[in-house]
Amino acid sequence: MSNIDHRLEMGLLALMTIVVGVLAGWAIAKGSAGESAAWSAILMAIVNSIKEKWQSRTIDRMGANLANAPAAEPPAKEPGQ
């Protein structure tokens, strides 16, 4: 995924978060507990998806760094040898 795609995805999630936050505030001001809880659940899902995205990027970077790492000197032995 390119850097532009990543920024676009994060921007879209940020926009969604702002809209959902405003709607949650409106539901709270209206005194509707059921709607407030629903909007809070949506906000938690957005935050969770952002967290998972960053964890995925970290794992991908670790894999790329490991793939580019020089070979061990001497090479590691096979298990059981």
N, C-alpha and C positions, 0 to 999 in steps of 0.2 A: 504494500500500500504506500502510495507516495505521500510526501509531506503535505501537498495540497489537499489530497483526500482526507488526511487526518485532521487538518484544520477545518475543513468543511464539516466533517462529522462532529467535531467538538463544538463548532459554532452552532450547528443545528441542535445539539443537546443543550447548549447554553440557552438558546432561544426557547426551547421547550420548557426548560426549568423556570425561566422568567414567567412565561405564560401560565404554567401550572401553579407557580407561587402566587401570582396575582389572583387566580381563580380560587386557590385555597384560602387566601386572605379574605376574599369576598364571601366565601362560604362560612368562614369563622365569624365575620362581622354580621352575617345574616342569622347566625345562631344555629346553623344546620350541622349537627354533630356527624351525621352519616356522610354528608358530602365532604366535610373536613377530613374525615378519616380516609375517604377514597382518594382525595387529592394528596394527602400525606403519603399514602401507599405508592402513588404514581411518582412522587418526588423521590422516595426511597429507591424505587426501581431505576430511575434515571441516574441517581448517584451510584448505585450498584453497577450499572452498565459502564459508567465512566471508570470506576475502580477496576473492573474486569478488563477494560481496554488497556489501561496502563499496566496491569499485571501481565497481560499478553505481550505488550511491547517489550517489557523488561525481559521476559522469557525468550522472546525472539532475539533480542540483542545479546543475551547470554549465549544462546546457541550459535549466533554468528561469530562472537568472540572466540568461542571454543573451537569452531571450525577453522578459524584463522590462526589459532595458536600453533606455535612450533611443536614438533614431536618431542616427546619426553626423552631425555638422555639418561640412562639407557631406557629402551622401551619398557613399558609395564609388562609384567609377566601375566600369563593367562591364569585364571583362578584354578587352584588345584595343582600348580606346578611348584 
